[in-house]
Amino acid sequence: MVKEKVIYIAEGLVLGKDKDNEEKIFFSRRITAKDMKELDEEIKMGLKEGWLDKDFGFQELLGALMEIEKRECIKKGNKWYCNSTYKKKYYGNLSRKQKLSLSRAFEYGI
């Protein structure tokens, strides 16, 4: 019997304003969902409600750059075989400069 499973996982960086109203970048929480629509909604809600960052203490979240993994798995016998594909996606109303800052931090480390 063959069993199939798809899961979406997102992690990335969040851009926010600190207590001094300066823009800073910090790691995001890891979000898991069963489909892309649910994942998008969860990330957007995390930005809106202010919990997407890992308790960095931002006063306001402005946006995020998330790496999204689509993991497709099948089970044959007692073994699972998985294939993952990745893409990056921006969330929030970000300027070109803010997107560039997130992209650079993502590629080169914070």
N, C-alpha and C positions, 0 to 999 in steps of 0.2 A: 504494500500500500504506500502510495506517495502522498506526502503531506506538504502543503505550501504555506509560507508565512512571509509577510512583508512588514517591515517596521521602518519608521523614519526617526532619525536622531539628529538633533541640532545642538551645536556648541559654537561659541564665538566670542566676540567682544562687544561691549556696550559702551556707548558714549553718553556721558551725563555731565551735569553741572554739580560741583561740590559746594560746600558751605560758603566759600568765597566767590561763588558764581563763575568759577573757572571751569573750562571744559577738560575733562579727564576721561581716560579709557581704562576699563577694567574687564575682567573675564565675565562671561555670562554663565548662567546656570545651564545645565544639560536638560534639554527637553526631549521627550520621547512621545511618539504618537503612532496611531495605526494607519493614518493617511496624511497626505500633504495639506489638505484643507484644515484638518484638526491641528496640525503642527503650526501652520500660519496663524490660526486664531489664538493658540496658546502663546506664541511669541508676541503677537500684538497686544494681548491682554497683559502679559508680563511687563511690557514697556509702559502701557497706560497706567497700570496699577503700581508700578515701581518695584517689582520683585525680580525682574529678569537678571539684574546684577547679583553677584554672590555676596550680598550684604556689605558692599563697599561703603555705603552711606551717602550715595548721591542724593542731592536735594530734588533733582529732576532728571529723568532719563530722556535723552533726545533721540536715540536711535541705536541700531546694532548692525553688525556684520556677522552673519551666521554661516557656518559651514554645515550643509545639510547632507547627511548620509542616507541613501535609500538602500536598505539591506533586504535583499530577496533571498529566501532560504527554502530549500526543499529537503524533506526527510525521506531517505530511502533505507528501509530496514531500520537499523538502530543509529544511523549516521545522518547528521545534518550537513548539507553543502550550501554555502552562502556566497553570494556575490554582492559587492557594494559599489555604488556609484556615488560621486560627490559633486556638489555645486555650492557656490557661495551666493548669498542673497542679502541685500540691504533691507532694513526695516526702519520705518520712521521717515519723517520729512527732513532729510539731510541735504545740506549744500554739497557742492562738488568738493570743496575743501575738506569738509567733515568726512566725506566718503574716502577721500585720499588719505586722510589721517588714519582712519580705521583700517584701510587696506594696507598701508605701510606697517602699522602696528601688528597686523595679522601676519604679514609676510616675514617681518624682521624681528618680531617679538616686542613686547611692551617695553 
